[in-house]
């Protein structure tokens, strides 16, 4: 049985000409949620501000839910 879950892995190296905000705007149209693994809290804050997607903190400086 397949869950229908597919991952999209992005890094800034892969999208050097696009701003982080532009990438988020585009992703908002194609995905149902985001799992973010980035040490910077700023990334989580920008994601929360810029889109309507549920965000799961996979790892950041403030901890992460994935170990609970």
C-alpha positions as CSV (number, residue, x, y, z in Angstrom):
1,X,0.0,0.0,0.0
2,X,1.3,3.5,-0.8
3,X,0.6,6.4,1.4
4,X,0.8,8.9,-1.4
5,X,3.5,10.9,0.4
6,X,6.3,12.2,-1.7
7,X,9.2,14.3,-0.5
8,X,10.7,17.4,-2.2
9,X,14.2,18.2,-0.9
10,X,15.4,21.7,-1.5
11,X,18.5,23.5,-0.5
12,X,19.7,27.1,-1.4
13,X,22.4,25.6,-3.5
14,X,19.7,24.2,-5.9
15,X,17.9,27.5,-6.3
16,X,20.6,30.2,-6.2
17,X,18.6,32.8,-8.3
18,X,15.3,32.5,-6.4
19,X,14.6,34.2,-3.1
20,X,13.5,32.0,-0.2
21,X,10.1,33.8,-0.2
22,X,9.6,33.1,-3.9
23,X,10.3,29.4,-3.3
24,X,7.8,29.3,-0.4
25,X,5.1,31.0,-2.6
26,X,5.6,28.4,-5.3
27,X,5.6,25.4,-2.9
28,X,2.4,26.6,-1.3
29,X,0.6,25.7,-4.5
30,X,2.0,22.2,-4.8
31,X,2.3,20.7,-1.3
32,X,0.0,20.0,1.6
33,X,2.5,20.5,4.4
34,X,6.2,21.2,5.1
35,X,8.7,19.4,7.3
36,X,11.6,21.7,7.9
37,X,15.1,20.6,9.0
38,X,17.1,23.8,9.3
39,X,18.9,25.0,12.4
40,X,17.9,28.6,11.9
41,X,14.6,29.7,13.5
42,X,14.3,32.4,10.9
43,X,13.4,29.8,8.2
44,X,10.5,28.6,10.4
45,X,9.3,32.1,11.1
46,X,9.3,33.1,7.4
47,X,7.5,29.9,6.5
48,X,4.8,30.5,9.1
49,X,4.3,34.1,7.9
50,X,4.4,33.5,4.2
51,X,2.0,30.5,3.6
52,X,-1.0,28.7,4.8
53,X,0.7,25.3,5.0
54,X,1.0,23.2,8.2
55,X,4.7,23.3,9.2
56,X,6.4,20.5,11.1
57,X,9.7,21.4,12.9
58,X,12.0,18.5,11.9
59,X,15.0,20.2,13.5
60,X,15.9,23.7,14.6
61,X,17.7,25.6,17.3
62,X,14.5,25.6,19.4
63,X,14.2,21.8,19.3
64,X,12.1,19.5,17.2
65,X,9.0,17.4,17.5
66,X,10.4,14.4,15.7
67,X,12.0,13.1,18.9
68,X,8.9,13.2,21.1
